Amino acid sequence: MAWLIYVGGVVVLLAAGWWFMRNWGWSWLRNLILLEAAVVLLIPAHGTVAEAPPIPLLPLFVYQMVFEENGATPEVSASLVFSAGGAFAVMLVVGIVMLLMHRRKDRRMTESDQY
């Protein structure tokens, strides 16, 4: 039940982010920010207790940084870095593919205008 409430809140947050950024000229930046936010807020991680249910990654990281004496555990920090890096890499590949498709489309339009 808690996960459903949390996921519902994240969906509302992401929808509000999309709503406020929908008129940006740089759609790739909007998509990158929204994907990064979705990944770090929705990826589950395991806390310090072995039998505990998974906890959302970013809130666990913030909790450990603020309330635990030694800071965030290496496992949680690594999960946060790799998930954010993976989302960035996915958006980088998507951006390159979109750029190549856009250039190909422009090239076809200029070739058809010559005839």
N, CA, C and O atoms as CSV, one atom per row, in Angstrom:
chain,resi,resn,atom,element,x,y,z
A,1,MET,N,N,0.826,-1.193,0.000
A,1,MET,CA,C,0.000,0.000,0.000
A,1,MET,C,C,0.875,1.263,0.000
A,1,MET,O,O,0.576,2.244,-0.681
A,2,ALA,N,N,1.952,1.211,0.776
A,2,ALA,CA,C,2.837,2.370,0.837
A,2,ALA,C,C,3.485,2.635,-0.520
A,2,ALA,O,O,3.638,3.787,-0.926
A,3,TRP,N,N,3.870,1.555,-1.228
A,3,TRP,CA,C,4.467,1.729,-2.551
A,3,TRP,C,C,3.466,2.363,-3.522
A,3,TRP,O,O,3.851,3.196,-4.343
A,4,LEU,N,N,2.203,1.984,-3.440
A,4,LEU,CA,C,1.196,2.564,-4.327
A,4,LEU,C,C,1.036,4.058,-4.076
A,4,LEU,O,O,0.929,4.840,-5.021
A,5,ILE,N,N,1.020,4.450,-2.824
A,5,ILE,CA,C,0.912,5.869,-2.489
A,5,ILE,C,C,2.158,6.611,-2.978
A,5,ILE,O,O,2.059,7.695,-3.553
A,6,TYR,N,N,3.319,6.021,-2.745
A,6,TYR,CA,C,4.567,6.655,-3.166
A,6,TYR,C,C,4.635,6.796,-4.679
A,6,TYR,O,O,4.974,7.868,-5.182
A,7,VAL,N,N,4.320,5.738,-5.412
A,7,VAL,CA,C,4.365,5.778,-6.878
A,7,VAL,C,C,3.342,6.782,-7.406
A,7,VAL,O,O,3.617,7.500,-8.367
A,8,GLY,N,N,2.167,6.835,-6.784
A,8,GLY,CA,C,1.169,7.830,-7.184
A,8,GLY,C,C,1.687,9.249,-7.002
A,8,GLY,O,O,1.473,10.107,-7.859
A,9,GLY,N,N,2.367,9.498,-5.886
A,9,GLY,CA,C,2.948,10.815,-5.647
A,9,GLY,C,C,4.039,11.159,-6.644
A,9,GLY,O,O,4.132,12.300,-7.097
A,10,VAL,N,N,4.865,10.179,-6.988
A,10,VAL,CA,C,5.932,10.409,-7.974
A,10,VAL,C,C,5.333,10.680,-9.350
A,10,VAL,O,O,5.830,11.538,-10.080
A,11,VAL,N,N,4.280,9.965,-9.710
A,11,VAL,CA,C,3.632,10.194,-11.007
A,11,VAL,C,C,3.050,11.606,-11.061
A,11,VAL,O,O,3.167,12.287,-12.080
A,12,VAL,N,N,2.427,12.044,-9.976
A,12,VAL,CA,C,1.896,13.405,-9.926
A,12,VAL,C,C,3.033,14.420,-10.024
A,12,VAL,O,O,2.911,15.417,-10.736
A,13,LEU,N,N,4.121,14.180,-9.324
A,13,LEU,CA,C,5.281,15.071,-9.381
A,13,LEU,C,C,5.852,15.144,-10.792
A,13,LEU,O,O,6.155,16.235,-11.276
A,14,LEU,N,N,6.004,14.006,-11.457
A,14,LEU,CA,C,6.541,13.995,-12.822
A,14,LEU,C,C,5.574,14.657,-13.805
A,14,LEU,O,O,6.006,15.357,-14.721
A,15,ALA,N,N,4.273,14.442,-13.620
A,15,ALA,CA,C,3.286,15.097,-14.487
A,15,ALA,C,C,3.323,16.609,-14.295
A,15,ALA,O,O,3.210,17.357,-15.265
A,16,ALA,N,N,3.481,17.061,-13.065
A,16,ALA,CA,C,3.589,18.502,-12.812
A,16,ALA,C,C,4.866,19.053,-13.431
A,16,ALA,O,O,4.855,20.146,-13.998
A,17,GLY,N,N,5.968,18.312,-13.329
A,17,GLY,CA,C,7.212,18.738,-13.965
A,17,GLY,C,C,7.067,18.838,-15.463
A,17,GLY,O,O,7.534,19.799,-16.073
A,18,TRP,N,N,6.419,17.847,-16.066
A,18,TRP,CA,C,6.192,17.895,-17.507
A,18,TRP,C,C,5.311,19.088,-17.864
A,18,TRP,O,O,5.577,19.773,-18.852
A,19,TRP,N,N,4.264,19.349,-17.076
A,19,TRP,CA,C,3.333,20.438,-17.350
A,19,TRP,C,C,4.051,21.793,-17.346
A,19,TRP,O,O,3.825,22.624,-18.225
A,20,PHE,N,N,4.911,22.007,-16.356
A,20,PHE,CA,C,5.595,23.287,-16.263
A,20,PHE,C,C,6.724,23.432,-17.281
A,20,PHE,O,O,7.123,24.549,-17.609
A,21,MET,N,N,7.236,22.315,-17.779
A,21,MET,CA,C,8.339,22.377,-18.742
A,21,MET,C,C,7.894,22.083,-20.167
A,21,MET,O,O,8.747,21.955,-21.045
A,22,ARG,N,N,6.613,21.972,-20.434
A,22,ARG,CA,C,6.138,21.541,-21.751
A,22,ARG,C,C,6.431,22.535,-22.861
A,22,ARG,O,O,6.479,22.137,-24.025
A,23,ASN,N,N,6.628,23.800,-22.555
A,23,ASN,CA,C,6.881,24.803,-23.584
A,23,ASN,C,C,8.353,25.155,-23.730
A,23,ASN,O,O,8.698,26.137,-24.386
A,24,TRP,N,N,9.208,24.368,-23.129
A,24,TRP,CA,C,10.640,24.618,-23.261
A,24,TRP,C,C,11.062,24.407,-24.703
A,24,TRP,O,O,10.534,23.536,-25.394
A,25,GLY,N,N,12.001,25.196,-25.145
A,25,GLY,CA,C,12.527,25.029,-26.502
A,25,GLY,C,C,13.393,23.786,-26.627
A,25,GLY,O,O,13.490,23.195,-27.702
A,26,TRP,N,N,14.014,23.393,-25.535
A,26,TRP,CA,C,14.908,22.233,-25.547
A,26,TRP,C,C,14.173,21.032,-24.975
A,26,TRP,O,O,14.217,20.796,-23.767
A,27,SER,N,N,13.511,20.284,-25.814
A,27,SER,CA,C,12.755,19.120,-25.331
A,27,SER,C,C,13.682,18.031,-24.810
A,27,SER,O,O,13.293,17.268,-23.926
A,28,TRP,N,N,14.903,17.941,-25.338
A,28,TRP,CA,C,15.838,16.913,-24.879
A,28,TRP,C,C,16.220,17.150,-23.430
A,28,TRP,O,O,16.409,16.189,-22.684
A,29,LEU,N,N,16.340,18.405,-23.010
A,29,LEU,CA,C,16.682,18.701,-21.629
A,29,LEU,C,C,15.517,18.363,-20.695
A,29,LEU,O,O,15.718,17.822,-19.608
A,30,ARG,N,N,14.310,18.686,-21.130
A,30,ARG,CA,C,13.118,18.338,-20.353
A,30,ARG,C,C,13.022,16.821,-20.178
A,30,ARG,O,O,12.780,16.332,-19.075
A,31,ASN,N,N,13.212,16.089,-21.263
A,31,ASN,CA,C,13.131,14.631,-21.186
A,31,ASN,C,C,14.219,14.054,-20.296
A,31,ASN,O,O,13.970,13.110,-19.546
A,32,LEU,N,N,15.419,14.608,-20.368
A,32,LEU,CA,C,16.518,14.146,-19.526
A,32,LEU,C,C,16.206,14.382,-18.047
A,32,LEU,O,O,16.399,13.486,-17.225
A,33,ILE,N,N,15.734,15.559,-17.710
A,33,ILE,CA,C,15.415,15.874,-16.311
A,33,ILE,C,C,14.305,14.966,-15.797
A,33,ILE,O,O,14.393,14.449,-14.683
A,34,LEU,N,N,13.267,14.770,-16.594
A,34,LEU,CA,C,12.151,13.922,-16.159
A,34,LEU,C,C,12.566,12.463,-16.019
A,34,LEU,O,O,12.147,11.790,-15.077
A,35,LEU,N,N,13.381,11.969,-16.939
A,35,LEU,CA,C,13.833,10.580,-16.844
A,35,LEU,C,C,14.740,10.382,-15.636
A,35,LEU,O,O,14.605,9.394,-14.915
A,36,GLU,N,N,15.657,11.310,-15.413
A,36,GLU,CA,C,16.538,11.211,-14.244
A,36,GLU,C,C,15.712,11.227,-12.958
A,36,GLU,O,O,15.962,10.434,-12.050
A,37,ALA,N,N,14.736,12.121,-12.877
A,37,ALA,CA,C,13.888,12.184,-11.681
A,37,ALA,C,C,13.110,10.886,-11.492
A,37,ALA,O,O,13.009,10.380,-10.375
A,38,ALA,N,N,12.566,10.352,-12.568
A,38,ALA,CA,C,11.805,9.105,-12.465
A,38,ALA,C,C,12.694,7.950,-12.014
A,38,ALA,O,O,12.287,7.136,-11.185
A,39,VAL,N,N,13.891,7.882,-12.554
A,39,VAL,CA,C,14.788,6.775,-12.210
A,39,VAL,C,C,15.212,6.834,-10.747
A,39,VAL,O,O,15.105,5.840,-10.029
A,40,VAL,N,N,15.694,7.993,-10.300
A,40,VAL,CA,C,16.195,8.051,-8.926
A,40,VAL,C,C,15.072,7.990,-7.899
A,40,VAL,O,O,15.317,7.626,-6.749
A,41,LEU,N,N,13.851,8.336,-8.285
A,41,LEU,CA,C,12.738,8.262,-7.342
A,41,LEU,C,C,12.049,6.900,-7.330
A,41,LEU,O,O,11.427,6.540,-6.330
A,42,LEU,N,N,12.147,6.139,-8.413
A,42,LEU,CA,C,11.393,4.884,-8.493
A,42,LEU,C,C,12.229,3.615,-8.387
A,42,LEU,O,O,11.668,2.544,-8.156
A,43,ILE,N,N,13.535,3.691,-8.547
A,43,ILE,CA,C,14.369,2.494,-8.440
A,43,ILE,C,C,14.385,2.036,-6.984
A,43,ILE,O,O,14.713,2.825,-6.098
A,44,PRO,N,N,14.041,0.787,-6.723
A,44,PRO,CA,C,14.074,0.297,-5.335
A,44,PRO,C,C,15.480,-0.138,-4.925
A,44,PRO,O,O,16.280,-0.583,-5.748
A,45,ALA,N,N,15.751,0.002,-3.646
A,45,ALA,CA,C,17.032,-0.436,-3.085
A,45,ALA,C,C,16.741,-1.129,-1.762
A,45,ALA,O,O,15.689,-0.922,-1.157
A,46,HIS,N,N,17.676,-1.946,-1.326
A,46,HIS,CA,C,17.536,-2.604,-0.036
A,46,HIS,C,C,18.297,-1.814,1.004
A,46,HIS,O,O,19.422,-1.375,0.769
A,47,GLY,N,N,17.678,-1.639,2.147
A,47,GLY,CA,C,18.305,-0.899,3.232
A,47,GLY,C,C,19.349,-1.728,3.947
A,47,GLY,O,O,19.852,-2.719,3.417
A,48,THR,N,N,19.661,-1.313,5.144
A,48,THR,CA,C,20.699,-1.996,5.913
A,48,THR,C,C,20.191,-3.285,6.543
A,48,THR,O,O,20.991,-4.168,6.853
A,49,VAL,N,N,18.886,-3.416,6.740
A,49,VAL,CA,C,18.310,-4.634,7.302
A,49,VAL,C,C,18.100,-5.638,6.176
A,49,VAL,O,O,17.493,-5.310,5.157
A,50,ALA,N,N,18.592,-6.846,6.351
A,50,ALA,CA,C,18.587,-7.837,5.265
A,50,ALA,C,C,17.178,-8.267,4.859
A,50,ALA,O,O,16.927,-8.463,3.670
A,51,GLU,N,N,16.269,-8.417,5.791
A,51,GLU,CA,C,14.929,-8.941,5.485
A,51,GLU,C,C,13.917,-7.834,5.207
A,51,GLU,O,O,12.738,-8.128,5.008
A,52,ALA,N,N,14.331,-6.593,5.188
A,52,ALA,CA,C,13.412,-5.474,4.982
A,52,ALA,C,C,12.963,-5.410,3.526
A,52,ALA,O,O,13.696,-5.825,2.629
A,53,PRO,N,N,11.768,-4.894,3.294
A,53,PRO,CA,C,11.314,-4.733,1.901
A,53,PRO,C,C,12.118,-3.642,1.200
A,53,PRO,O,O,12.740,-2.810,1.861
A,54,PRO,N,N,12.110,-3.639,-0.115
A,54,PRO,CA,C,12.853,-2.601,-0.843
A,54,PRO,C,C,12.292,-1.207,-0.553
A,54,PRO,O,O,11.093,-1.034,-0.335
A,55,ILE,N,N,13.168,-0.241,-0.557
A,55,ILE,CA,C,12.831,1.146,-0.273
A,55,ILE,C,C,13.243,1.961,-1.499
A,55,ILE,O,O,14.243,1.630,-2.136
A,56,PRO,N,N,12.496,3.024,-1.851
A,56,PRO,CA,C,12.925,3.861,-2.973
A,56,PRO,C,C,14.333,4.409,-2.758
A,56,PRO,O,O,14.699,4.774,-1.641
A,57,LEU,N,N,15.101,4.464,-3.807
A,57,LEU,CA,C,16.538,4.734,-3.728
A,57,LEU,C,C,16.877,6.133,-3.210
A,57,LEU,O,O,17.645,6.259,-2.257
A,58,LEU,N,N,16.333,7.163,-3.803
A,58,LEU,CA,C,16.698,8.522,-3.401
A,58,LEU,C,C,16.280,8.838,-1.972
A,58,LEU,O,O,17.084,9.397,-1.226
A,59,PRO,N,N,15.049,8.505,-1.550
A,59,PRO,CA,C,14.723,8.757,-0.145
A,59,PRO,C,C,15.612,7.981,0.833
A,59,PRO,O,O,15.939,8.492,1.904
A,60,LEU,N,N,16.005,6.758,0.476
A,60,LEU,CA,C,16.906,5.993,1.335
A,60,LEU,C,C,18.274,6.666,1.406
A,60,LEU,O,O,18.867,6.752,2.482
A,61,PHE,N,N,18.773,7.139,0.283
A,61,PHE,CA,C,20.060,7.829,0.255
A,61,PHE,C,C,20.024,9.091,1.125
A,61,PHE,O,O,20.937,9.336,1.913
A,62,VAL,N,N,18.969,9.882,0.974
A,62,VAL,CA,C,18.843,11.112,1.768
A,62,VAL,C,C,18.724,10.779,3.247
A,62,VAL,O,O,19.356,11.427,4.081
A,63,TYR,N,N,17.918,9.772,3.579
A,63,TYR,CA,C,17.774,9.368,4.978
A,63,TYR,C,C,19.112,8.955,5.576
A,63,TYR,O,O,19.458,9.369,6.683
A,64,GLN,N,N,19.859,8.146,4.848
A,64,GLN,CA,C,21.148,7.700,5.373
A,64,GLN,C,C,22.137,8.857,5.502
A,64,GLN,O,O,22.910,8.901,6.458
A,65,MET,N,N,22.121,9.774,4.570
A,65,MET,CA,C,23.039,10.910,4.652
A,65,MET,C,C,22.719,11.816,5.834
A,65,MET,O,O,23.623,12.362,6.467
A,66,VAL,N,N,21.433,11.973,6.128
A,66,VAL,CA,C,21.035,12.905,7.185
A,66,VAL,C,C,21.081,12.259,8.565
A,66,VAL,O,O,21.585,12.859,9.515
A,67,PHE,N,N,20.559,11.041,8.683
A,67,PHE,CA,C,20.333,10.478,10.008
A,67,PHE,C,C,21.329,9.415,10.458
A,67,PHE,O,O,21.409,9.129,11.653
A,68,GLU,N,N,22.073,8.834,9.562
A,68,GLU,CA,C,23.021,7.808,9.980
A,68,GLU,C,C,24.402,8.416,10.181
A,68,GLU,O,O,24.811,9.331,9.467
A,69,GLU,N,N,25.094,7.891,11.154
A,69,GLU,CA,C,26.372,8.468,11.563
A,69,GLU,C,C,27.438,8.419,10.474
A,69,GLU,O,O,28.180,9.384,10.296
A,70,ASN,N,N,27.522,7.328,9.756
A,70,ASN,CA,C,28.560,7.160,8.738
A,70,ASN,C,C,28.126,7.609,7.350
A,70,ASN,O,O,28.891,7.463,6.397
A,71,GLY,N,N,26.954,8.136,7.214
A,71,GLY,CA,C,26.465,8.557,5.902
A,71,GLY,C,C,25.856,7.389,5.140
A,71,GLY,O,O,25.533,6.349,5.714
A,72,ALA,N,N,25.711,7.580,3.863
A,72,ALA,CA,C,25.093,6.561,3.018
A,72,ALA,C,C,26.029,5.368,2.844
A,72,ALA,O,O,27.248,5.523,2.772
A,73,THR,N,N,25.441,4.183,2.779
A,73,THR,CA,C,26.238,2.978,2.573
A,73,THR,C,C,26.755,2.956,1.130
A,73,THR,O,O,26.139,3.543,0.240
A,74,PRO,N,N,27.873,2.286,0.903
A,74,PRO,CA,C,28.412,2.231,-0.471
A,74,PRO,C,C,27.447,1.582,-1.466
A,74,PRO,O,O,27.413,1.964,-2.636
A,75,GLU,N,N,26.671,0.610,-1.011
A,75,GLU,CA,C,25.731,-0.056,-1.924
A,75,GLU,C,C,24.669,0.914,-2.415
A,75,GLU,O,O,24.344,0.937,-3.602
A,76,VAL,N,N,24.131,1.715,-1.506
A,76,VAL,CA,C,23.091,2.673,-1.881
A,76,VAL,C,C,23.679,3.768,-2.761
A,76,VAL,O,O,23.062,4.164,-3.750
A,77,SER,N,N,24.847,4.256,-2.418
A,77,SER,CA,C,25.494,5.292,-3.226
A,77,SER,C,C,25.801,4.783,-4.631
A,77,SER,O,O,25.573,5.483,-5.616
A,78,ALA,N,N,26.319,3.560,-4.715
A,78,ALA,CA,C,26.625,2.983,-6.029
A,78,ALA,C,C,25.356,2.778,-6.845
A,78,ALA,O,O,25.341,3.042,-8.047
A,79,SER,N,N,24.298,2.312,-6.204
A,79,SER,CA,C,23.032,2.132,-6.917
A,79,SER,C,C,22.511,3.456,-7.459
A,79,SER,O,O,22.008,3.518,-8.581
A,80,LEU,N,N,22.632,4.506,-6.669
A,80,LEU,CA,C,22.178,5.825,-7.108
A,80,LEU,C,C,23.009,6.321,-8.289
A,80,LEU,O,O,22.458,6.824,-9.269
A,81,VAL,N,N,24.310,6.184,-8.202
A,81,VAL,CA,C,25.189,6.654,-9.278
A,81,VAL,C,C,24.964,5.847,-10.553
A,81,VAL,O,O,24.858,6.423,-11.635
A,82,PHE,N,N,24.890,4.525,-10.439
A,82,PHE,CA,C,24.726,3.702,-11.635
A,82,PHE,C,C,23.348,3.854,-12.267
A,82,PHE,O,O,23.234,3.831,-13.492
A,83,SER,N,N,22.307,4.006,-11.467
A,83,SER,CA,C,20.977,4.194,-12.059
A,83,SER,C,C,20.869,5.551,-12.744
A,83,SER,O,O,20.309,5.649,-13.835
A,84,ALA,N,N,21.399,6.598,-12.116
A,84,ALA,CA,C,21.375,7.918,-12.749
A,84,ALA,C,C,22.268,7.936,-13.990
A,84,ALA,O,O,21.904,8.525,-15.008
A,85,GLY,N,N,23.426,7.298,-13.907
A,85,GLY,CA,C,24.306,7.216,-15.076
A,85,GLY,C,C,23.690,6.409,-16.201
A,85,GLY,O,O,23.844,6.761,-17.371
A,86,GLY,N,N,22.999,5.338,-15.870
A,86,GLY,CA,C,22.321,4.538,-16.888
A,86,GLY,C,C,21.217,5.309,-17.583
A,86,GLY,O,O,21.066,5.221,-18.801
A,87,ALA,N,N,20.442,6.069,-16.811
A,87,ALA,CA,C,19.388,6.896,-17.414
A,87,ALA,C,C,19.994,7.965,-18.312
A,87,ALA,O,O,19.456,8.259,-19.379
A,88,PHE,N,N,21.114,8.549,-17.884
A,88,PHE,CA,C,21.791,9.549,-18.705
A,88,PHE,C,C,22.304,8.924,-19.996
A,88,PHE,O,O,22.196,9.526,-21.064
A,89,ALA,N,N,22.862,7.718,-19.902
A,89,ALA,CA,C,23.367,7.035,-21.103
A,89,ALA,C,C,22.233,6.705,-22.064
A,89,ALA,O,O,22.391,6.838,-23.278
A,90,VAL,N,N,21.098,6.281,-21.537
A,90,VAL,CA,C,19.939,5.994,-22.399
A,90,VAL,C,C,19.495,7.258,-23.120
A,90,VAL,O,O,19.229,7.230,-24.321
A,91,MET,N,N,19.415,8.368,-22.387
A,91,MET,CA,C,18.998,9.613,-23.025
A,91,MET,C,C,20.040,10.107,-24.023
A,91,MET,O,O,19.685,10.734,-25.021
A,92,LEU,N,N,21.295,9.842,-23.777
A,92,LEU,CA,C,22.347,10.219,-24.722
A,92,LEU,C,C,22.183,9.454,-26.032
A,92,LEU,O,O,22.272,10.044,-27.109
A,93,VAL,N,N,21.946,8.156,-25.949
A,93,VAL,CA,C,21.740,7.338,-27.148
A,93,VAL,C,C,20.479,7.778,-27.882
A,93,VAL,O,O,20.488,7.912,-29.106
A,94,VAL,N,N,19.392,8.005,-27.143
A,94,VAL,CA,C,18.147,8.458,-27.772
A,94,VAL,C,C,18.355,9.812,-28.440
A,94,VAL,O,O,17.863,10.042,-29.545
A,95,GLY,N,N,19.077,10.705,-27.781
A,95,GLY,CA,C,19.342,12.020,-28.359
A,95,GLY,C,C,20.158,11.940,-29.636
A,95,GLY,O,O,19.869,12.654,-30.596
A,96,ILE,N,N,21.162,11.091,-29.667
A,96,ILE,CA,C,21.979,10.933,-30.876
A,96,ILE,C,C,21.148,10.358,-32.015
A,96,ILE,O,O,21.254,10.816,-33.153
A,97,VAL,N,N,20.323,9.360,-31.719
A,97,VAL,CA,C,19.460,8.772,-32.752
A,97,VAL,C,C,18.476,9.812,-33.281
A,97,VAL,O,O,18.258,9.901,-34.489
A,98,MET,N,N,17.884,10.594,-32.387
A,98,MET,CA,C,16.932,11.625,-32.816
A,98,MET,C,C,17.636,12.689,-33.667
A,98,MET,O,O,17.070,13.165,-34.651
A,99,LEU,N,N,18.851,13.062,-33.299
A,99,LEU,CA,C,19.615,14.041,-34.070
A,99,LEU,C,C,19.915,13.515,-35.465
A,99,LEU,O,O,19.772,14.243,-36.447
A,100,LEU,N,N,20.330,12.254,-35.559
A,100,LEU,CA,C,20.611,11.665,-36.867
A,100,LEU,C,C,19.351,11.576,-37.718
A,100,LEU,O,O,19.398,11.836,-38.921
A,101,MET,N,N,18.232,11.214,-37.110
A,101,MET,CA,C,16.971,11.143,-37.855
A,101,MET,C,C,16.548,12.532,-38.330
A,101,MET,O,O,16.057,12.685,-39.448
A,102,HIS,N,N,16.736,13.534,-37.488
A,102,HIS,CA,C,16.369,14.901,-37.860
A,102,HIS,C,C,17.241,15.407,-39.009
A,102,HIS,O,O,16.745,16.059,-39.927
A,103,ARG,N,N,18.532,15.108,-38.957
A,103,ARG,CA,C,19.424,15.525,-40.049
A,103,ARG,C,C,19.078,14.822,-41.351
A,103,ARG,O,O,19.117,15.428,-42.422
A,104,ARG,N,N,18.739,13.536,-41.256
A,104,ARG,CA,C,18.368,12.788,-42.462
A,104,ARG,C,C,17.086,13.369,-43.059
A,104,ARG,O,O,16.964,13.489,-44.278
A,105,LYS,N,N,16.137,13.728,-42.199
A,105,LYS,CA,C,14.883,14.312,-42.671
A,105,LYS,C,C,15.135,15.662,-43.333
A,105,LYS,O,O,14.546,15.958,-44.373
A,106,ASP,N,N,16.004,16.486,-42.745
A,106,ASP,CA,C,16.337,17.781,-43.344
A,106,ASP,C,C,17.035,17.610,-44.682
A,106,ASP,O,O,16.781,18.363,-45.623
A,107,ARG,N,N,17.917,16.615,-44.767
A,107,ARG,CA,C,18.637,16.369,-46.008
A,107,ARG,C,C,17.665,15.943,-47.111
A,107,ARG,O,O,17.804,16.377,-48.255
A,108,ARG,N,N,16.690,15.107,-46.785
A,108,ARG,CA,C,15.704,14.673,-47.782
A,108,ARG,C,C,14.856,15.852,-48.251
A,108,ARG,O,O,14.524,15.962,-49.432
A,109,MET,N,N,14.513,16.726,-47.314
A,109,MET,CA,C,13.676,17.882,-47.682
A,109,MET,C,C,14.441,18.827,-48.608
A,109,MET,O,O,13.861,19.361,-49.553
A,110,THR,N,N,15.724,19.039,-48.353
A,110,THR,CA,C,16.496,19.934,-49.222
A,110,THR,C,C,16.732,19.302,-50.586
A,110,THR,O,O,16.780,20.014,-51.589
A,111,GLU,N,N,16.880,17.978,-50.647
A,111,GLU,CA,C,17.047,17.296,-51.937
A,111,GLU,C,C,15.762,17.370,-52.742
A,111,GLU,O,O,15.823,17.552,-53.958
A,112,SER,N,N,14.606,17.235,-52.114
A,112,SER,CA,C,13.354,17.289,-52.833
A,112,SER,C,C,13.031,18.723,-53.295
A,112,SER,O,O,12.332,18.910,-54.291
A,113,ASP,N,N,13.539,19.727,-52.575
A,113,ASP,CA,C,13.324,21.102,-52.978
A,113,ASP,C,C,14.130,21.459,-54.224
A,113,ASP,O,O,13.753,22.377,-54.953
A,114,GLN,N,N,15.232,20.752,-54.483
A,114,GLN,CA,C,16.063,21.042,-55.628
A,114,GLN,C,C,15.408,20.600,-56.935
A,114,GLN,O,O,15.715,21.144,-57.995
A,115,TYR,N,N,14.527,19.636,-56.868
A,115,TYR,CA,C,13.909,19.109,-58.095
A,115,TYR,C,C,12.662,19.813,-58.385
A,115,TYR,O,O,11.999,19.510,-59.377
